[in-house]
Amino acid sequence: MPQFVANSLSDEVEIRLGAEAPEDADPVTPIGLLRRVAEAHPDRPALVAAGEGGKPWTYGEDLADVRAAAAAFVRLGLGAR
């Protein structure tokens, strides 16, 4: 079962996958996990859009959209402190 860890409300959420992971293992962030899966399996379906007749959305498309949204936020002046 994944563990979600944050030290404060402003911290990035970290995910630890599986009980077998050593205590000193680096945590995985949600975007880091998406990046790893998208790089390994870009054409596999990640989501299925119910409103679009069940059109699958791949991990590669998901990562591209997340990156585009992040770039738009940066252009608007929003970003990490």
N, C-alpha and C positions, 0 to 999 in steps of 0.2 A: 504494500500500500504506500503510495507516495506521501511524503511529509512536506508540508509547505512551511517555510521558515522566513520570518522577517523580524529584525531587531527593533524596528520602530515603524510608525505609519509612513514615513517618507522613504524607507528602504525599499530596494528592489526585492520582489519575492523570489526566494530560492526554492527549488524543488529537489528533494532527495528521493531517488527512485530505488525502491527495494530495500529490504532489511539487510541484504547481504553486502551492501556497500559499506566500505570501511568508514569509520567515524571521521577520518581525516580526508576523505574524498571531497573533491571540489563540488560544490552544489551546482545545479543546472538551473539557469533562468528560463522562464517560458520562451523567450525569443531564441535563446541558445538551443533549447530542445527543438523548436520548430526549424531552426537553421540546420541542425544536424540531420533531422529526418528529411527535410526538403532536399538537402544535398545528396543523401543516400537514395531517396525514392521520389524524385521530382514529379513523376507522372502518376503516382498512386493517388487515389481519391482520399482527400482529407475530410471533406464535408460534402453533403448533398443538399442542394438548395430546394426546399419544399415548394417555394413560390415560383420556381422556374421549371416545373415539370420533372423534378428530380435530377437536374443537371449536376453532375459531379464537379467539385472544385478540387483541384489537385494540390498537393503540398507545395509544388513549385509556384502555382498561381497564388496560393495563400501567402507565401513568403514575399512574392513580388508585390502584392497588395499591401502587406504590412510595411514593407520598405517604402512604398509610395506614400502611404499615410504618414509615416515618420518624417519623410522629407518635406511633406506639406506642413507638418507641425513646426519643423525647423524654420521653414520660410516665413511662417507666421510669427516667429520669435518665441515659440514655445520650446522648452527643452529642459534637460536636467539642470539642477542648480549646482 
